[in-house]
Amino acid sequence: MEAVAMEKSVSKSDATNNRMEFPKKSLKNFPIPVGQNYFNFVAVDTLGRRWGFKVSIRNVGRYKKPWISGQWRRYAQEKGLKKGDRVKLIMQVEGNAVRSYRITAERNLTMGIWIPVEEFAR
């Protein structure tokens, strides 16, 4: 089964920092082990490149505030991400509950037409 694990409009700080915060409702798609505050995973982009990411949550406090780090900054730089671009993590769950992830980044060309960022000249 395939599903969108996380979708987010990139903010200015997401595009330039070492991490990207994402909606708490998407946290259920990243199985953080009991007693830990992170989950490491690999996502494959549209060009077939593998990226190592880490989903983390706060250890303390009322709100979990999840974020993605790991190779996030390099990914954002290499894709030329800008404020308003859209990032999606697509999760594939196999019959044995093994999860795999794909990552896409898109830019709004006009009026809701989204184009992969790889198709834009830099």
Buried (B, 14 or more C-beta within 10 A) or exposed (E): EEEEBBBBEBBEEBBBBEBBBBEEEBBEBBEBEEEEBBBEBEBBBBEEEEBBBBBBBEEEEEEBEBBBBBBBBEBBEBBBBBEEBBBBBBBEBEEEEEBBBBBBBBBEEEEEEBEBBBEBEE
